[in-house]
Amino acid sequence: MAYQVSEDSLKAREGQEMDESDVPEHIIIRALPLLVPETVVQQDAEKKRVKKGILGGSEERFVFGKTLHLPYLEFTYQYSTQKGFLSKQSILAQGRSVVLALREVNLGFYPELISMIPQLADAEPEPGSVLQGVDSTILVSERLDELRRMLSDYDHQLQELSKQRDSLTKNDSAKQEIKENIDHIRKTREMRWKMFADGLKLPSKVDLEKFELLEGGLFYIPYFVARFSRGGESRFLVWDREGKENETSAEELTKNGKFRELVQSHVRG
C-alpha cells in the first residue's frame, strides 16, 4: 500500500531542521534490539523504490532512510470491580500495559509488548535517533480524562435524545429518526469504550473514577523510516525491528503532520 503526502508541506520544515544542532547528546536507553541488520532493510527500501519504476518521465528519489527509536511507556494500574453477581463488595484488580509515549500520536495500547520487557537491554543509539517520550503516567491520565469527557458527552446526548423520543407520539415520523440517532451514538460510545477496555484488558463494567495509575517507565523500540519523493509528492515506508513493513506507522506519518514533523526533525539528508 502506498502512502503519499505533498512535498510542499515538507520543504519549509526541512530547511529549519538543517539549522538545528549537529551535535546531539549521547544517551543510554532501555531498548529492544534490532533483529535484522539495518543494511537488510536498506536493501529492501531500495527494492521498493526501484519497483515503482519511472512514471511520467521521472524516477522516484530516495530522500532518507534511518533507524529511529520510538518511545513506549510501560505502566501499571489498579481499579475497583464487583465480586460476583449478588455481592456489592468492591475488590481491587491490577494490570499492566504499554502505550506509545508521544502526545503527537494516539494509536491505543499495546498490552502484548509486556511479554517483551525481559528482552530490554541498555543501548547507545546513534546521535539524534531517539525520539524523547513522555516519561510519566501523566500521558495515560490525559488519555483517560479525554475518554471520560467523551463518554460523558455521549451519555448527555443519549439522555437528551431519549427525552425527545419520549415526548413524541407513537406515529410521529421523527421518532424513527431519533431512534436511529440513538442507536448510532450508543454504538459509537461502545466502540470507544471497547478500544480502551481491550487495550487494558478491563472487564466490561469498570468505574473510571476509581481507575488509578500507579507507575510507569520508558523503553524504546527501533523502526527504520524511509521517505521517497517524486513529482511533488512523497511517500513513507516503515519497517519494524524484525524487518517487516509497518503500514500503520507509514499511514500515520502521512496523515499526522505533527508526527511527521517530529520524525523529520530527527532525520538529516
C-alpha positions in Angstrom: 0.0 0.0 0.0 1.4 3.4 -1.0 1.1 6.5 1.2 1.7 9.9 -0.2 1.9 13.5 1.0 2.5 16.8 -0.7 6.2 17.9 -0.9 5.1 21.5 -0.2 4.3 20.6 3.4 7.7 19.2 3.9 10.2 21.6 2.4 9.9 24.5 4.9 10.3 22.1 7.8 13.4 20.6 6.3 15.1 24.0 6.0 14.6 24.5 9.7 15.9 21.1 10.5 19.2 21.6 8.8 19.9 24.6 11.0 19.4 22.6 14.3 22.4 21.5 16.4 24.6 18.9 14.7 26.0 17.6 18.0 23.2 15.8 19.9 23.9 14.2 23.2 24.9 10.6 23.5 22.4 8.8 25.8 21.8 5.4 27.2 18.3 4.0 26.8 16.5 0.7 27.6 15.6 -0.7 24.2 14.5 -3.8 22.3 17.3 -4.9 19.9 17.1 -4.9 16.2 16.6 -8.5 14.9 17.9 -7.8 11.4 20.9 -5.7 10.2 19.9 -2.2 9.1 21.6 -3.0 5.7 19.0 -5.7 5.0 16.2 -3.1 5.5 18.0 -0.6 3.4 18.2 -3.1 0.6 14.5 -3.7 0.9 13.8 0.0 0.8 15.8 0.3 -2.4 13.9 -2.6 -4.0 10.6 -0.8 -3.1 11.9 2.4 -4.8 13.0 0.6 -8.0 9.8 -1.4 -8.1 7.9 1.9 -8.6 9.8 2.3 -11.9 9.6 5.5 -13.9 6.3 7.3 -14.1 5.6 10.5 -16.0 9.3 10.6 -17.1 10.6 10.9 -13.5 12.2 8.3 -11.3 11.3 8.1 -7.6 14.1 9.5 -5.4 15.3 8.1 -2.1 15.2 11.1 0.3 16.2 9.5 3.6 16.3 6.2 5.5 17.2 6.0 9.1 16.6 3.8 12.2 14.7 5.8 14.8 13.9 4.7 18.4 10.3 5.4 19.3 9.4 5.7 23.0 7.0 3.4 24.7 5.7 3.7 28.3 5.2 0.6 30.3 2.7 1.3 33.2 0.7 -0.4 35.9 -2.8 0.4 37.1 -5.4 -0.8 39.5 -9.2 -0.5 39.6 -12.3 -1.5 41.6 -14.7 -4.1 40.4 -17.6 -6.1 41.9 -17.2 -9.6 43.1 -19.9 -11.9 41.8 -23.4 -11.1 40.7 -25.1 -10.6 44.1 -22.4 -9.0 46.2 -21.7 -5.3 46.0 -18.3 -5.8 47.6 -15.6 -4.0 45.6 -12.2 -5.6 45.2 -9.0 -4.2 43.6 -7.5 -5.7 40.5 -4.2 -4.7 38.9 -2.8 -4.8 35.4 0.0 -3.7 33.1 0.0 -2.3 29.6 2.1 -0.2 27.2 1.4 3.0 25.2 3.3 4.9 22.6 4.7 7.7 24.8 4.1 10.6 22.3 1.4 13.2 22.7 1.5 13.6 18.9 0.3 10.0 18.3 -2.6 8.1 19.8 -2.7 4.5 18.5 -4.1 2.9 21.6 -2.5 0.4 23.9 -0.1 -2.5 23.3 -0.5 -5.0 26.2 1.2 -7.6 24.0 4.5 -5.8 24.4 4.6 -6.6 28.1 5.9 -10.1 27.3 9.0 -8.4 25.6 10.0 -6.4 28.6 12.6 -9.0 29.7 14.4 -8.5 26.3 15.2 -4.9 27.1 18.9 -4.0 27.3 20.9 -0.9 27.6 21.8 0.6 24.3 23.6 3.7 23.0 21.9 4.6 19.7 23.3 6.9 17.0 23.1 10.6 17.8 19.7 12.1 17.0 17.9 8.8 16.5 15.9 8.8 19.8 12.5 10.5 20.0 12.1 11.6 23.5 8.9 10.4 25.0 6.7 11.4 28.0 8.3 9.6 30.8 5.3 9.7 33.1 1.9 8.1 33.5 0.5 11.7 33.0 0.2 10.8 29.3 -2.2 8.0 30.2 -4.0 10.2 32.6 -4.6 12.7 29.8 -6.0 10.0 27.6 -8.2 8.8 30.4 -9.5 12.3 31.1 -10.2 12.6 27.4 -12.1 9.3 27.4 -14.2 10.4 30.4 -15.2 13.6 28.8 -16.1 11.8 25.6 -18.2 9.2 27.3 -19.9 11.8 29.4 -20.7 13.8 26.2 -22.2 10.7 24.6 -24.3 10.0 27.7 -25.6 13.5 27.7 -26.6 13.2 24.0 -28.3 9.9 24.7 -30.2 11.4 27.6 -31.4 14.4 25.6 -32.4 12.3 22.6 -34.3 9.9 24.8 -36.3 12.8 26.2 -37.1 14.0 22.7 -38.2 10.5 21.7 -40.4 10.0 24.7 -42.1 13.3 24.1 -43.3 12.3 20.6 -46.4 10.3 19.8 -46.1 6.7 18.5 -46.9 7.7 14.9 -44.7 10.7 14.7 -42.3 10.3 11.8 -39.4 12.0 13.7 -39.5 9.2 16.3 -37.8 6.7 14.0 -35.1 9.2 13.0 -34.3 9.9 16.7 -34.1 6.2 17.4 -31.6 5.7 14.6 -29.5 8.6 16.1 -29.6 7.0 19.5 -28.5 3.6 18.1 -25.6 5.3 16.2 -24.4 7.2 19.3 -24.7 4.2 21.5 -22.7 2.0 19.1 -20.1 4.8 18.8 -19.8 5.0 22.6 -19.5 1.3 22.9 -16.7 1.2 20.3 -14.7 3.9 22.0 -15.0 2.2 25.4 -14.1 -1.2 23.9 -10.9 0.3 22.3 -9.8 1.5 25.8 -11.0 -1.6 27.7 -9.5 -4.1 25.3 -6.1 -2.3 25.4 -6.0 -2.6 29.2 -7.8 -6.0 29.4 -10.5 -4.5 31.6 -13.9 -6.2 32.4 -17.0 -4.8 30.8 -18.0 -2.7 33.8 -15.4 -0.5 35.5 -15.9 2.8 37.3 -13.4 5.1 35.6 -13.4 7.4 38.6 -11.8 4.5 40.6 -9.2 3.7 37.9 -5.8 4.5 39.4 -2.5 4.7 37.6 0.5 3.5 39.7 3.8 3.9 37.9 5.5 3.8 34.6 8.8 3.7 32.8 10.1 4.4 29.3 11.7 2.0 26.9 12.4 2.2 23.1 11.7 0.2 20.0 13.7 0.7 16.8 12.0 1.3 13.4 13.5 2.0 10.1 11.8 5.0 8.4 12.3 5.9 4.7 10.9 8.7 2.7 10.7 8.6 -1.1 9.9 11.6 -3.4 8.7 12.1 -7.0 6.8 14.8 -8.8 5.9 17.0 -5.8 4.7 14.1 -3.7 6.3 12.0 -1.0 5.5 8.6 0.5 6.8 6.9 3.7 7.6 3.3 4.4 8.4 2.0 7.9 10.0 -1.3 8.9 9.9 -2.8 12.4 12.8 -4.4 14.2 12.1 -7.8 12.5 12.4 -6.3 9.1 8.6 -6.3 8.4 6.8 -3.4 6.9 4.6 -1.5 9.4 1.7 0.1 7.4 0.1 1.6 10.5 3.1 3.8 11.2 3.6 4.7 7.5 -0.1 5.8 7.2 0.2 7.8 10.5 3.3 9.6 9.1 1.2 10.6 6.0 -1.9 11.7 7.9 -0.5 13.1 11.1 1.5 16.3 10.4 2.7 16.7 14.0 4.1 13.1 14.0 5.7 13.7 10.6 7.5 16.9 11.7 8.7 15.2 14.9 10.2 12.3 12.9 11.8 14.5 10.3 13.4 16.7 13.0 15.5 13.6 13.8 16.5 12.9 10.2 19.2 14.5 8.2 19.8 14.1 4.4 
